[in-house]
Amino acid sequence: MYIHIGEDHMVRVKEIIAIIDKSSALDSRFAESGKAINLSKGPFKSVVVTEKDIYLSPLASTTLKKRSARMGIQDF
């Protein structure tokens, strides 16, 4: 299964390692690493960490959690 993480981008659920809210991400080095793929046209709201990439998503981490719960996916 796939989950929409913003800007017409889908990620395979099995590849997701973590979904982190913006305030927690600012305390880490995800946003500053320069390796993150920014899917947000404005400020990002969450960080989605997968096996291959790190995405800055315009969607809130709570929204992504609700989408995963609707699909019957386990809690992140």
PQR file with spaces between the fields and no chain letter, atoms N, CA, C, O and H, PARSE charges and radii, in Angstrom:
ATOM       1  N    MET     1       0.825   -1.177    0.000 -0.4000 1.5000
ATOM       2  CA   MET     1       0.000    0.000    0.000 -0.0000 2.0000
ATOM       3  C    MET     1       0.875    1.249    0.000  0.5500 1.7000
ATOM       4  O    MET     1       2.032    1.225    0.421 -0.5500 1.4000
ATOM       5  N    TYR     2       0.294    2.322   -0.479 -0.4000 1.5000
ATOM       6  CA   TYR     2       0.981    3.599   -0.559 -0.0000 2.0000
ATOM       7  C    TYR     2       0.236    4.657    0.236  0.5500 1.7000
ATOM       8  O    TYR     2      -0.973    4.553    0.444 -0.5500 1.4000
ATOM       9  H    TYR     2      -0.645    2.342   -0.821  0.4000 1.0000
ATOM      10  N    ILE     3       0.957    5.671    0.677 -0.4000 1.5000
ATOM      11  CA   ILE     3       0.352    6.790    1.381 -0.0000 2.0000
ATOM      12  C    ILE     3       0.797    8.083    0.691  0.5500 1.7000
ATOM      13  O    ILE     3       1.969    8.255    0.358 -0.5500 1.4000
ATOM      14  H    ILE     3       1.939    5.756    0.508  0.4000 1.0000
ATOM      15  N    HIS     4      -0.156    8.975    0.489 -0.4000 1.5000
ATOM      16  CA   HIS     4       0.126   10.261   -0.141 -0.0000 2.0000
ATOM      17  C    HIS     4       0.750   11.177    0.910  0.5500 1.7000
ATOM      18  O    HIS     4       0.159   11.412    1.964 -0.5500 1.4000
ATOM      19  H    HIS     4      -1.108    8.835    0.760  0.4000 1.0000
ATOM      20  N    ILE     5       1.957   11.697    0.617 -0.4000 1.5000
ATOM      21  CA   ILE     5       2.653   12.537    1.598 -0.0000 2.0000
ATOM      22  C    ILE     5       2.748   13.996    1.150  0.5500 1.7000
ATOM      23  O    ILE     5       3.413   14.799    1.804 -0.5500 1.4000
ATOM      24  H    ILE     5       2.437   11.506   -0.239  0.4000 1.0000
ATOM      25  N    GLY     6       2.095   14.342    0.052 -0.4000 1.5000
ATOM      26  CA   GLY     6       2.055   15.731   -0.393 -0.0000 2.0000
ATOM      27  C    GLY     6       2.562   15.917   -1.804  0.5500 1.7000
ATOM      28  O    GLY     6       3.401   15.159   -2.291 -0.5500 1.4000
ATOM      29  H    GLY     6       1.555   13.690   -0.479  0.4000 1.0000
ATOM      30  N    GLU     7       2.025   16.962   -2.462 -0.4000 1.5000
ATOM      31  CA   GLU     7       2.446   17.350   -3.805 -0.0000 2.0000
ATOM      32  C    GLU     7       2.501   16.175   -4.782  0.5500 1.7000
ATOM      33  O    GLU     7       3.501   15.980   -5.473 -0.5500 1.4000
ATOM      34  H    GLU     7       1.344   17.578   -2.066  0.4000 1.0000
ATOM      35  N    ASP     8       1.440   15.410   -4.833 -0.4000 1.5000
ATOM      36  CA   ASP     8       1.319   14.285   -5.759 -0.0000 2.0000
ATOM      37  C    ASP     8       2.409   13.230   -5.586  0.5500 1.7000
ATOM      38  O    ASP     8       2.769   12.546   -6.544 -0.5500 1.4000
ATOM      39  H    ASP     8       0.627   15.569   -4.272  0.4000 1.0000
ATOM      40  N    HIS     9       2.925   13.099   -4.391 -0.4000 1.5000
ATOM      41  CA   HIS     9       3.982   12.113   -4.142 -0.0000 2.0000
ATOM      42  C    HIS     9       3.450   11.011   -3.222  0.5500 1.7000
ATOM      43  O    HIS     9       2.885   11.279   -2.162 -0.5500 1.4000
ATOM      44  H    HIS     9       2.633   13.654   -3.613  0.4000 1.0000
ATOM      45  N    MET    10       3.647    9.783   -3.653 -0.4000 1.5000
ATOM      46  CA   MET    10       3.215    8.619   -2.880 -0.0000 2.0000
ATOM      47  C    MET    10       4.452    7.850   -2.426  0.5500 1.7000
ATOM      48  O    MET    10       5.448    7.763   -3.144 -0.5500 1.4000
ATOM      49  H    MET    10       4.106    9.566   -4.515  0.4000 1.0000
ATOM      50  N    VAL    11       4.365    7.298   -1.224 -0.4000 1.5000
ATOM      51  CA   VAL    11       5.464    6.507   -0.675 -0.0000 2.0000
ATOM      52  C    VAL    11       4.901    5.166   -0.243  0.5500 1.7000
ATOM      53  O    VAL    11       3.810    5.086    0.322 -0.5500 1.4000
ATOM      54  H    VAL    11       3.556    7.370   -0.641  0.4000 1.0000
ATOM      55  N    ARG    12       5.643    4.141   -0.510 -0.4000 1.5000
ATOM      56  CA   ARG    12       5.239    2.807   -0.094 -0.0000 2.0000
ATOM      57  C    ARG    12       5.299    2.728    1.434  0.5500 1.7000
ATOM      58  O    ARG    12       6.313    3.078    2.037 -0.5500 1.4000
ATOM      59  H    ARG    12       6.529    4.206   -0.969  0.4000 1.0000
ATOM      60  N    VAL    13       4.219    2.271    2.051 -0.4000 1.5000
ATOM      61  CA   VAL    13       4.097    2.251    3.504 -0.0000 2.0000
ATOM      62  C    VAL    13       5.199    1.408    4.143  0.5500 1.7000
ATOM      63  O    VAL    13       5.708    1.767    5.205 -0.5500 1.4000
ATOM      64  H    VAL    13       3.395    1.987    1.561  0.4000 1.0000
ATOM      65  N    LYS    14       5.567    0.314    3.524 -0.4000 1.5000
ATOM      66  CA   LYS    14       6.590   -0.563    4.091 -0.0000 2.0000
ATOM      67  C    LYS    14       7.957    0.114    4.166  0.5500 1.7000
ATOM      68  O    LYS    14       8.813   -0.306    4.944 -0.5500 1.4000
ATOM      69  H    LYS    14       5.154    0.023    2.661  0.4000 1.0000
ATOM      70  N    GLU    15       8.166    1.155    3.366 -0.4000 1.5000
ATOM      71  CA   GLU    15       9.448    1.853    3.353 -0.0000 2.0000
ATOM      72  C    GLU    15       9.545    2.960    4.398  0.5500 1.7000
ATOM      73  O    GLU    15      10.636    3.468    4.657 -0.5500 1.4000
ATOM      74  H    GLU    15       7.471    1.497    2.734  0.4000 1.0000
ATOM      75  N    ILE    16       8.406    3.342    5.007 -0.4000 1.5000
ATOM      76  CA   ILE    16       8.407    4.431    5.984 -0.0000 2.0000
ATOM      77  C    ILE    16       9.017    3.957    7.296  0.5500 1.7000
ATOM      78  O    ILE    16       8.597    2.955    7.874 -0.5500 1.4000
ATOM      79  H    ILE    16       7.520    2.929    4.796  0.4000 1.0000
ATOM      80  N    ILE    17      10.011    4.696    7.745 -0.4000 1.5000
ATOM      81  CA   ILE    17      10.662    4.413    9.021 -0.0000 2.0000
ATOM      82  C    ILE    17      10.065    5.284   10.118  0.5500 1.7000
ATOM      83  O    ILE    17       9.803    4.805   11.221 -0.5500 1.4000
ATOM      84  H    ILE    17      10.353    5.510    7.275  0.4000 1.0000
ATOM      85  N    ALA    18       9.847    6.582    9.813 -0.4000 1.5000
ATOM      86  CA   ALA    18       9.310    7.501   10.811 -0.0000 2.0000
ATOM      87  C    ALA    18       8.601    8.665   10.140  0.5500 1.7000
ATOM      88  O    ALA    18       8.922    9.055    9.018 -0.5500 1.4000
ATOM      89  H    ALA    18      10.061    6.971    8.917  0.4000 1.0000
ATOM      90  N    ILE    19       7.620    9.213   10.865 -0.4000 1.5000
ATOM      91  CA   ILE    19       6.976   10.459   10.492 -0.0000 2.0000
ATOM      92  C    ILE    19       7.146   11.373   11.702  0.5500 1.7000
ATOM      93  O    ILE    19       6.679   11.068   12.800 -0.5500 1.4000
ATOM      94  H    ILE    19       7.359    8.896   11.777  0.4000 1.0000
ATOM      95  N    ILE    20       7.818   12.494   11.481 -0.4000 1.5000
ATOM      96  CA   ILE    20       8.202   13.380   12.579 -0.0000 2.0000
ATOM      97  C    ILE    20       7.557   14.739   12.371  0.5500 1.7000
ATOM      98  O    ILE    20       7.558   15.262   11.256 -0.5500 1.4000
ATOM      99  H    ILE    20       8.197   12.742   10.589  0.4000 1.0000
ATOM     100  N    ASP    21       7.000   15.324   13.445 -0.4000 1.5000
ATOM     101  CA   ASP    21       6.406   16.651   13.309 -0.0000 2.0000
ATOM     102  C    ASP    21       7.490   17.721   13.176  0.5500 1.7000
ATOM     103  O    ASP    21       8.661   17.483   13.472 -0.5500 1.4000
ATOM     104  H    ASP    21       6.999   14.900   14.350  0.4000 1.0000
ATOM     105  N    LYS    22       7.078   18.885   12.732 -0.4000 1.5000
ATOM     106  CA   LYS    22       8.026   19.957   12.412 -0.0000 2.0000
ATOM     107  C    LYS    22       8.854   20.376   13.625  0.5500 1.7000
ATOM     108  O    LYS    22      10.063   20.572   13.508 -0.5500 1.4000
ATOM     109  H    LYS    22       6.126   19.078   12.491  0.4000 1.0000
ATOM     110  N    SER    23       8.219   20.513   14.777 -0.4000 1.5000
ATOM     111  CA   SER    23       8.961   20.983   15.952 -0.0000 2.0000
ATOM     112  C    SER    23      10.052   20.003   16.356  0.5500 1.7000
ATOM     113  O    SER    23      11.136   20.424   16.761 -0.5500 1.4000
ATOM     114  H    SER    23       7.236   20.353   14.871  0.4000 1.0000
ATOM     115  N    SER    24       9.791   18.726   16.254 -0.4000 1.5000
ATOM     116  CA   SER    24      10.814   17.724   16.557 -0.0000 2.0000
ATOM     117  C    SER    24      11.891   17.705   15.491  0.5500 1.7000
ATOM     118  O    SER    24      13.065   17.494   15.793 -0.5500 1.4000
ATOM     119  H    SER    24       8.910   18.384   15.924  0.4000 1.0000
ATOM     120  N    ALA    25      11.502   17.922   14.259 -0.4000 1.5000
ATOM     121  CA   ALA    25      12.457   17.905   13.152 -0.0000 2.0000
ATOM     122  C    ALA    25      13.414   19.084   13.230  0.5500 1.7000
ATOM     123  O    ALA    25      14.582   18.969   12.858 -0.5500 1.4000
ATOM     124  H    ALA    25      10.547   18.093   14.013  0.4000 1.0000
ATOM     125  N    LEU    26      12.922   20.212   13.711 -0.4000 1.5000
ATOM     126  CA   LEU    26      13.787   21.384   13.822 -0.0000 2.0000
ATOM     127  C    LEU    26      14.876   21.170   14.864  0.5500 1.7000
ATOM     128  O    LEU    26      15.948   21.769   14.784 -0.5500 1.4000
ATOM     129  H    LEU    26      11.973   20.306   14.014  0.4000 1.0000
ATOM     130  N    ASP    27      14.595   20.312   15.846 -0.4000 1.5000
ATOM     131  CA   ASP    27      15.591   19.981   16.858 -0.0000 2.0000
ATOM     132  C    ASP    27      16.633   19.002   16.326  0.5500 1.7000
ATOM     133  O    ASP    27      17.711   18.858   16.904 -0.5500 1.4000
ATOM     134  H    ASP    27      13.724   19.826   15.911  0.4000 1.0000
ATOM     135  N    SER    28      16.310   18.338   15.234 -0.4000 1.5000
ATOM     136  CA   SER    28      17.242   17.368   14.659 -0.0000 2.0000
ATOM     137  C    SER    28      17.939   17.984   13.449  0.5500 1.7000
ATOM     138  O    SER    28      17.812   19.181   13.192 -0.5500 1.4000
ATOM     139  H    SER    28      15.435   18.455   14.765  0.4000 1.0000
ATOM     140  N    ARG    29      18.650   17.183   12.736 -0.4000 1.5000
ATOM     141  CA   ARG    29      19.391   17.691   11.580 -0.0000 2.0000
ATOM     142  C    ARG    29      18.779   17.288   10.247  0.5500 1.7000
ATOM     143  O    ARG    29      19.405   17.465    9.202 -0.5500 1.4000
ATOM     144  H    ARG    29      18.753   16.210   12.946  0.4000 1.0000
ATOM     145  N    PHE    30      17.554   16.743   10.268 -0.4000 1.5000
ATOM     146  CA   PHE    30      16.921   16.316    9.016 -0.0000 2.0000
ATOM     147  C    PHE    30      16.759   17.482    8.045  0.5500 1.7000
ATOM     148  O    PHE    30      17.154   17.388    6.883 -0.5500 1.4000
ATOM     149  H    PHE    30      17.045   16.599   11.117  0.4000 1.0000
ATOM     150  N    ALA    31      16.186   18.563    8.520 -0.4000 1.5000
ATOM     151  CA   ALA    31      15.891   19.694    7.647 -0.0000 2.0000
ATOM     152  C    ALA    31      17.160   20.401    7.186  0.5500 1.7000
ATOM     153  O    ALA    31      17.188   20.977    6.098 -0.5500 1.4000
ATOM     154  H    ALA    31      15.866   18.639    9.464  0.4000 1.0000
ATOM     155  N    GLU    32      18.195   20.365    7.994 -0.4000 1.5000
ATOM     156  CA   GLU    32      19.429   21.077    7.677 -0.0000 2.0000
ATOM     157  C    GLU    32      20.410   20.244    6.859  0.5500 1.7000
ATOM     158  O    GLU    32      21.415   20.766    6.377 -0.5500 1.4000
ATOM     159  H    GLU    32      18.172   19.897    8.878  0.4000 1.0000
ATOM     160  N    SER    33      20.132   18.976    6.702 -0.4000 1.5000
ATOM     161  CA   SER    33      21.102   18.087    6.066 -0.0000 2.0000
ATOM     162  C    SER    33      21.325   18.398    4.585  0.5500 1.7000
ATOM     163  O    SER    33      22.376   18.075    4.031 -0.5500 1.4000
ATOM     164  H    SER    33      19.316   18.551    7.094  0.4000 1.0000
ATOM     165  N    GLY    34      20.346   19.017    3.954 -0.4000 1.5000
ATOM     166  CA   GLY    34      20.460   19.298    2.527 -0.0000 2.0000
ATOM     167  C    GLY    34      20.136   18.085    1.674  0.5500 1.7000
ATOM     168  O    GLY    34      20.085   18.186    0.448 -0.5500 1.4000
ATOM     169  H    GLY    34      19.492   19.279    4.404  0.4000 1.0000
ATOM     170  N    LYS    35      19.920   16.952    2.297 -0.4000 1.5000
ATOM     171  CA   LYS    35      19.600   15.719    1.568 -0.0000 2.0000
ATOM     172  C    LYS    35      18.105   15.469    1.506  0.5500 1.7000
ATOM     173  O    LYS    35      17.653   14.568    0.799 -0.5500 1.4000
ATOM     174  H    LYS    35      19.961   16.870    3.293  0.4000 1.0000
ATOM     175  N    ALA    36      17.336   16.258    2.241 -0.4000 1.5000
ATOM     176  CA   ALA    36      15.893   16.068    2.277 -0.0000 2.0000
ATOM     177  C    ALA    36      15.257   16.602    0.996  0.5500 1.7000
ATOM     178  O    ALA    36      15.690   17.616    0.448 -0.5500 1.4000
ATOM     179  H    ALA    36      17.703   16.989    2.815  0.4000 1.0000
ATOM     180  N    ILE    37      14.230   15.907    0.534 -0.4000 1.5000
ATOM     181  CA   ILE    37      13.482   16.308   -0.655 -0.0000 2.0000
ATOM     182  C    ILE    37      12.287   17.134   -0.185  0.5500 1.7000
ATOM     183  O    ILE    37      11.401   16.630    0.505 -0.5500 1.4000
ATOM     184  H    ILE    37      13.879   15.083    0.980  0.4000 1.0000
ATOM     185  N    ASN    38      12.278   18.399   -0.566 -0.4000 1.5000
ATOM     186  CA   ASN    38      11.221   19.297   -0.117 -0.0000 2.0000
ATOM     187  C    ASN    38      10.016   19.194   -1.047  0.5500 1.7000
ATOM     188  O    ASN    38      10.086   19.601   -2.207 -0.5500 1.4000
ATOM     189  H    ASN    38      12.998   18.809   -1.127  0.4000 1.0000
ATOM     190  N    LEU    39       8.916   18.652   -0.538 -0.4000 1.5000
ATOM     191  CA   LEU    39       7.681   18.517   -1.307 -0.0000 2.0000
ATOM     192  C    LEU    39       6.755   19.702   -1.077  0.5500 1.7000
ATOM     193  O    LEU    39       5.702   19.810   -1.705 -0.5500 1.4000
ATOM     194  H    LEU    39       8.860   18.321    0.405  0.4000 1.0000
ATOM     195  N    SER    40       7.150   20.575   -0.186 -0.4000 1.5000
ATOM     196  CA   SER    40       6.316   21.700    0.204 -0.0000 2.0000
ATOM     197  C    SER    40       6.694   22.947   -0.580  0.5500 1.7000
ATOM     198  O    SER    40       7.873   23.277   -0.707 -0.5500 1.4000
ATOM     199  H    SER    40       8.006   20.486    0.324  0.4000 1.0000
ATOM     200  N    LYS    41       5.696   23.632   -1.099 -0.4000 1.5000
ATOM     201  CA   LYS    41       5.953   24.886   -1.804 -0.0000 2.0000
ATOM     202  C    LYS    41       6.181   26.023   -0.806  0.5500 1.7000
ATOM     203  O    LYS    41       6.758   27.055   -1.149 -0.5500 1.4000
ATOM     204  H    LYS    41       4.738   23.364   -0.995  0.4000 1.0000
ATOM     205  N    GLY    42       5.730   25.827    0.406 -0.4000 1.5000
ATOM     206  CA   GLY    42       5.934   26.787    1.482 -0.0000 2.0000
ATOM     207  C    GLY    42       6.671   26.090    2.608  0.5500 1.7000
ATOM     208  O    GLY    42       7.471   25.188    2.361 -0.5500 1.4000
ATOM     209  H    GLY    42       5.261   24.988    0.684  0.4000 1.0000
ATOM     210  N    PRO    43       6.414   26.497    3.841 -0.5600 1.5000
ATOM     211  CA   PRO    43       7.061   25.830    4.968  0.2800 2.0000
ATOM     212  C    PRO    43       6.556   24.384    5.117  0.5500 1.7000
ATOM     213  O    PRO    43       5.378   24.104    4.896 -0.5500 1.4000
ATOM     214  N    PHE    44       7.446   23.493    5.487 -0.4000 1.5000
ATOM     215  CA   PHE    44       7.033   22.102    5.672 -0.0000 2.0000
ATOM     216  C    PHE    44       6.398   21.933    7.043  0.5500 1.7000
ATOM     217  O    PHE    44       6.638   22.728    7.951 -0.5500 1.4000
ATOM     218  H    PHE    44       8.403   23.720    5.667  0.4000 1.0000
ATOM     219  N    LYS    45       5.570   20.872    7.187 -0.4000 1.5000
ATOM     220  CA   LYS    45       4.885   20.606    8.449 -0.0000 2.0000
ATOM     221  C    LYS    45       5.343   19.317    9.109  0.5500 1.7000
ATOM     222  O    LYS    45       5.164   19.132   10.312 -0.5500 1.4000
ATOM     223  H    LYS    45       5.375   20.226    6.449  0.4000 1.0000
ATOM     224  N    SER    46       5.938   18.419    8.319 -0.4000 1.5000
ATOM     225  CA   SER    46       6.420   17.169    8.882 -0.0000 2.0000
ATOM     226  C    SER    46       7.556   16.620    8.039  0.5500 1.7000
ATOM     227  O    SER    46       7.800   17.067    6.918 -0.5500 1.4000
ATOM     228  H    SER    46       6.084   18.569    7.341  0.4000 1.0000
ATOM     229  N    VAL    47       8.240   15.644    8.607 -0.4000 1.5000
ATOM     230  CA   VAL    47       9.341   14.970    7.920 -0.0000 2.0000
ATOM     231  C    VAL    47       8.987   13.496    7.832  0.5500 1.7000
ATOM     232  O    VAL    47       8.631   12.876    8.834 -0.5500 1.4000
ATOM     233  H    VAL    47       8.041   15.282    9.517  0.4000 1.0000
ATOM     234  N    VAL    48       9.084   12.936    6.636 -0.4000 1.5000
ATOM     235  CA   VAL    48       8.832   11.508    6.429 -0.0000 2.0000
ATOM     236  C    VAL    48      10.172   10.857    6.086  0.5500 1.7000
ATOM     237  O    VAL    48      10.800   11.187    5.081 -0.5500 1.4000
ATOM     238  H    VAL    48       9.374   13.440    5.822  0.4000 1.0000
ATOM     239  N    VAL    49      10.590    9.938    6.933 -0.4000 1.5000
ATOM     240  CA   VAL    49      11.859    9.242    6.735 -0.0000 2.0000
ATOM     241  C    VAL    49      11.557    7.861    6.178  0.5500 1.7000
ATOM     242  O    VAL    49      10.818    7.083    6.782 -0.5500 1.4000
ATOM     243  H    VAL    49      10.079    9.670    7.751  0.4000 1.0000
ATOM     244  N    THR    50      12.137    7.563    5.013 -0.4000 1.5000
ATOM     245  CA   THR    50      11.973    6.251    4.406 -0.0000 2.0000
ATOM     246  C    THR    50      13.333    5.566    4.335  0.5500 1.7000
ATOM     247  O    THR    50      14.354    6.143    4.710 -0.5500 1.4000
ATOM     248  H    THR    50      12.736    8.195    4.522  0.4000 1.0000
ATOM     249  N    GLU    51      13.330    4.349    3.857 -0.4000 1.5000
ATOM     250  CA   GLU    51      14.577    3.596    3.723 -0.0000 2.0000
ATOM     251  C    GLU    51      15.549    4.283    2.772  0.5500 1.7000
ATOM     252  O    GLU    51      16.765    4.180    2.936 -0.5500 1.4000
ATOM     253  H    GLU    51      12.500    3.881    3.552  0.4000 1.0000
ATOM     254  N    LYS    52      15.009    4.983    1.775 -0.4000 1.5000
ATOM     255  CA   LYS    52      15.854    5.570    0.738 -0.0000 2.0000
ATOM     256  C    LYS    52      16.024    7.080    0.855  0.5500 1.7000
ATOM     257  O    LYS    52      17.104    7.601    0.580 -0.5500 1.4000
ATOM     258  H    LYS    52      14.022    5.066    1.641  0.4000 1.0000
ATOM     259  N    ASP    53      14.976    7.788    1.259 -0.4000 1.5000
ATOM     260  CA   ASP    53      14.986    9.247    1.217 -0.0000 2.0000
ATOM     261  C    ASP    53      14.361    9.851    2.469  0.5500 1.7000
ATOM     262  O    ASP    53      13.727    9.169    3.274 -0.5500 1.4000
ATOM     263  H    ASP    53      14.098    7.365    1.483  0.4000 1.0000
ATOM     264  N    ILE    54      14.568   11.159    2.598 -0.4000 1.5000
ATOM     265  CA   ILE    54      13.925   11.962    3.638 -0.0000 2.0000
ATOM     266  C    ILE    54      13.109   13.026    2.912  0.5500 1.7000
ATOM     267  O    ILE    54      13.636   13.735    2.055 -0.5500 1.4000
ATOM     268  H    ILE    54      15.084   11.713    1.944  0.4000 1.0000
ATOM     269  N    TYR    55      11.829   13.141    3.251 -0.4000 1.5000
ATOM     270  CA   TYR    55      10.938   14.082    2.591 -0.0000 2.0000
ATOM     271  C    TYR    55      10.444   15.128    3.586  0.5500 1.7000
ATOM     272  O    TYR    55      10.094   14.799    4.719 -0.5500 1.4000
ATOM     273  H    TYR    55      11.401   12.566    3.948  0.4000 1.0000
ATOM     274  N    LEU    56      10.417   16.388    3.157 -0.4000 1.5000
ATOM     275  CA   LEU    56       9.781   17.457    3.920 -0.0000 2.0000
ATOM     276  C    LEU    56       8.384   17.607    3.341  0.5500 1.7000
ATOM     277  O    LEU    56       8.222   18.006    2.187 -0.5500 1.4000
ATOM     278  H    LEU    56      10.702   16.655    2.236  0.4000 1.0000
ATOM     279  N    SER    57       7.378   17.288    4.141 -0.4000 1.5000
ATOM     280  CA   SER    57       6.008   17.220    3.657 -0.0000 2.0000
ATOM     281  C    SER    57       5.199   18.450    4.073  0.5500 1.7000
ATOM     282  O    SER    57       5.374   18.968    5.175 -0.5500 1.4000
ATOM     283  H    SER    57       7.510   16.964    5.078  0.4000 1.0000
ATOM     284  N    PRO    58       4.312   18.914    3.189 -0.5600 1.5000
ATOM     285  CA   PRO    58       3.429   20.020    3.545  0.2800 2.0000
ATOM     286  C    PRO    58       2.262   19.573    4.427  0.5500 1.7000
ATOM     287  O    PRO    58       1.494   20.406    4.909 -0.5500 1.4000
ATOM     288  N    LEU    59       2.128   18.271    4.637 -0.4000 1.5000
ATOM     289  CA   LEU    59       1.041   17.729    5.450 -0.0000 2.0000
ATOM     290  C    LEU    59       1.504   17.533    6.890  0.5500 1.7000
ATOM     291  O    LEU    59       2.651   17.161    7.138 -0.5500 1.4000
ATOM     292  H    LEU    59       2.752   17.594    4.245  0.4000 1.0000
ATOM     293  N    ALA    60       0.613   17.783    7.822 -0.4000 1.5000
ATOM     294  CA   ALA    60       0.928   17.616    9.239 -0.0000 2.0000
ATOM     295  C    ALA    60       1.105   16.135    9.569  0.5500 1.7000
ATOM     296  O    ALA    60       0.497   15.270    8.938 -0.5500 1.4000
ATOM     297  H    ALA    60      -0.318   18.085    7.621  0.4000 1.0000
ATOM     298  N    SER    61       1.935   15.860   10.554 -0.4000 1.5000
ATOM     299  CA   SER    61       2.168   14.473   10.959 -0.0000 2.0000
ATOM     300  C    SER    61       0.878   13.813   11.437  0.5500 1.7000
ATOM     301  O    SER    61       0.696   12.611   11.242 -0.5500 1.4000
ATOM     302  H    SER    61       2.429   16.563   11.067  0.4000 1.0000
ATOM     303  N    THR    62      -0.025   14.581   12.062 -0.4000 1.5000
ATOM     304  CA   THR    62      -1.303   14.015   12.507 -0.0000 2.0000
ATOM     305  C    THR    62      -2.170   13.608   11.315  0.5500 1.7000
ATOM     306  O    THR    62      -2.878   12.603   11.379 -0.5500 1.4000
ATOM     307  H    THR    62       0.122   15.557   12.220  0.4000 1.0000
ATOM     308  N    THR    63      -2.119   14.376   10.239 -0.4000 1.5000
ATOM     309  CA   THR    63      -2.862   14.041    9.017 -0.0000 2.0000
ATOM     310  C    THR    63      -2.334   12.748    8.421  0.5500 1.7000
ATOM     311  O    THR    63      -3.112   11.880    8.024 -0.5500 1.4000
ATOM     312  H    THR    63      -1.543   15.193   10.187  0.4000 1.0000
ATOM     313  N    LEU    64      -1.014   12.615    8.357 -0.4000 1.5000
ATOM     314  CA   LEU    64      -0.410   11.399    7.817 -0.0000 2.0000
ATOM     315  C    LEU    64      -0.754   10.188    8.689  0.5500 1.7000
ATOM     316  O    LEU    64      -0.986    9.093    8.175 -0.5500 1.4000
ATOM     317  H    LEU    64      -0.383   13.320    8.679  0.4000 1.0000
ATOM     318  N    LYS    65      -0.786   10.389    9.998 -0.4000 1.5000
ATOM     319  CA   LYS    65      -1.148    9.301   10.907 -0.0000 2.0000
ATOM     320  C    LYS    65      -2.605    8.870   10.677  0.5500 1.7000
ATOM     321  O    LYS    65      -2.900    7.676   10.646 -0.5500 1.4000
ATOM     322  H    LYS    65      -0.598   11.278   10.415  0.4000 1.0000
ATOM     323  N    LYS    66      -3.505    9.834   10.519 -0.4000 1.5000
ATOM     324  CA   LYS    66      -4.915    9.512   10.265 -0.0000 2.0000
ATOM     325  C    LYS    66      -5.074    8.745    8.954  0.5500 1.7000
ATOM     326  O    LYS    66      -5.862    7.803    8.872 -0.5500 1.4000
ATOM     327  H    LYS    66      -3.265   10.805   10.544  0.4000 1.0000
ATOM     328  N    ARG    67      -4.328    9.150    7.936 -0.4000 1.5000
ATOM     329  CA   ARG    67      -4.402    8.450    6.642 -0.0000 2.0000
ATOM     330  C    ARG    67      -3.926    7.008    6.781  0.5500 1.7000
ATOM     331  O    ARG    67      -4.509    6.094    6.197 -0.5500 1.4000
ATOM     332  H    ARG    67      -3.688    9.916    8.003  0.4000 1.0000
ATOM     333  N    SER    68      -2.878    6.814    7.546 -0.4000 1.5000
ATOM     334  CA   SER    68      -2.373    5.455    7.716 -0.0000 2.0000
ATOM     335  C    SER    68      -3.348    4.618    8.541  0.5500 1.7000
ATOM     336  O    SER    68      -3.505    3.424    8.287 -0.5500 1.4000
ATOM     337  H    SER    68      -2.404    7.556    8.020  0.4000 1.0000
ATOM     338  N    ALA    69      -4.001    5.232    9.522 -0.4000 1.5000
ATOM     339  CA   ALA    69      -4.972    4.509   10.338 -0.0000 2.0000
ATOM     340  C    ALA    69      -6.190    4.109    9.510  0.5500 1.7000
ATOM     341  O    ALA    69      -6.745    3.028    9.702 -0.5500 1.4000
ATOM     342  H    ALA    69      -3.874    6.202    9.728  0.4000 1.0000
ATOM     343  N    ARG    70      -6.602    4.974    8.597 -0.4000 1.5000
ATOM     344  CA   ARG    70      -7.734    4.668    7.724 -0.0000 2.0000
ATOM     345  C    ARG    70      -7.457    3.472    6.835  0.5500 1.7000
ATOM     346  O    ARG    70      -8.374    2.738    6.465 -0.5500 1.4000
ATOM     347  H    ARG    70      -6.150    5.853    8.441  0.4000 1.0000
ATOM     348  N    MET    71      -6.209    3.279    6.498 -0.4000 1.5000
ATOM     349  CA   MET    71      -5.829    2.152    5.637 -0.0000 2.0000
ATOM     350  C    MET    71      -5.644    0.868    6.431  0.5500 1.7000
ATOM     351  O    MET    71      -5.423   -0.198    5.858 -0.5500 1.4000
ATOM     352  H    MET    71      -5.464    3.875    6.799  0.4000 1.0000
ATOM     353  N    GLY    72      -5.736    0.976    7.761 -0.4000 1.5000
ATOM     354  CA   GLY    72      -5.531   -0.205    8.579 -0.0000 2.0000
ATOM     355  C    GLY    72      -4.084   -0.503    8.841  0.5500 1.7000
ATOM     356  O    GLY    72      -3.726   -1.637    9.162 -0.5500 1.4000
ATOM     357  H    GLY    72      -5.916    1.842    8.226  0.4000 1.0000
ATOM     358  N    ILE    73      -3.244    0.503    8.708 -0.4000 1.5000
ATOM     359  CA   ILE    73      -1.809    0.340    8.938 -0.0000 2.0000
ATOM     360  C    ILE    73      -1.532    0.546   10.409  0.5500 1.7000
ATOM     361  O    ILE    73      -2.207    1.336   11.068 -0.5500 1.4000
ATOM     362  H    ILE    73      -3.534    1.423    8.447  0.4000 1.0000
ATOM     363  N    GLN    74      -0.548   -0.156   10.925 -0.4000 1.5000
ATOM     364  CA   GLN    74      -0.206   -0.031   12.331 -0.0000 2.0000
ATOM     365  C    GLN    74       0.267    1.371   12.645  0.5500 1.7000
ATOM     366  O    GLN    74       0.704    2.122   11.773 -0.5500 1.4000
ATOM     367  H    GLN    74       0.000   -0.798   10.389  0.4000 1.0000
ATOM     368  N    ASP    75       0.161    1.702   13.946 -0.4000 1.5000
ATOM     369  CA   ASP    75       0.646    2.987   14.445 -0.0000 2.0000
ATOM     370  C    ASP    75       2.115    3.159   14.182  0.5500 1.7000
ATOM     371  O    ASP    75       2.882    2.205   14.311 -0.5500 1.4000
ATOM     372  H    ASP    75      -0.195    1.092   14.654  0.4000 1.0000
ATOM     373  N    PHE    76       2.527    4.352   13.817 -0.4000 1.5000
ATOM     374  CA   PHE    76       3.941    4.660   13.611 -0.0000 2.0000
ATOM     375  C    PHE    76       4.554    5.060   14.915  0.5500 1.7000
ATOM     376  O    PHE    76       5.746    5.362   14.969 -0.5500 1.4000
ATOM     377  H    PHE    76       1.904    5.127   13.712  0.4000 1.0000
